[in-house]
């Protein structure tokens, strides 16, 4: 039995009154770390699945290329792509879409640059047929020397490495928070043992076993840990929802045109099962607090009673 009833006056301790707030703050940090890791995991899977099924063909032009020549070259490139095994579809991005893609780096004046923008073609790949990218590059070079295939491989690798680093950082932060929680429970429990040493000695003299005294402290720690865990988790959930709302209000950016590439919109939405994981944090915190308090009491009673 968990034994939520406490017969010792443990709730009168000043340290116990502050314990839910301390645990709530720690659970808040842990919930943010866990929530961030869950968001990063979902984004990495979404980005990888989206970008691996697409590529971009860039065809640069100089100022001396006429509109007619430009159109002819693009027609040849699109015909080549359409006839290439493994290509499901192509979309030629207009200058406004290209300027929109450049806007995060060059600002809103990207469309007013005094340089010719390259033509960009978003290519959707088939899942059942492989694409010979090296051969496609050779065929494109034969049409236009500066044409280039960008399969986003380097970008995907860098992005996934960055996201893996974020998940590792979140895991380390969660571990530190849990360790700090256990240390806090040890400190508060030992303080309570010192404050109530005389009462505990009397209870011992009338026949109360160590397990009974440990049950008093573990019941208090379980209750306060659950209270602090719920408060911290609710605050973290509100922070995540608020940050997602602000991010959506500010807008998001994509990696390619509307008709072509995968959307890389950044959002902090969690799936239902991920919210369920966060909801388990108060229970986990309460259990850690209870087990730590019991271990601390039993270990301490063997020495100073």
Buried (B, 14 or more C-beta within 10 A) or exposed (E): EEBEEBEBEBEEBEBBEEBBBBBBBBBBBBBBBBBBBBBBBBBBEBBBEBBBBBBBBBBBBEEEBEEEEBEEBBEBBBEBBEEBEBBBEBBBBEEEBBBBBBBEEEEEEBBEEEEBBBBBBBBBBEEEEEBEBEEBBEBBEEBBEEBBBBBBEEBBEEBBEEBEEBBEBBEEBBEBBBEBBBEBBBBBBBBBBEBBEEBBEEBBEEEBEBEBBBBBBBBBBBBBBBBBBBBBBBBBBEBBEEBBEEBBEEEEEBBBBEEBBBEBBBBBEBEEEBBEBBBEBBBBBBBBBBBBBBBBBBBBBEEEE
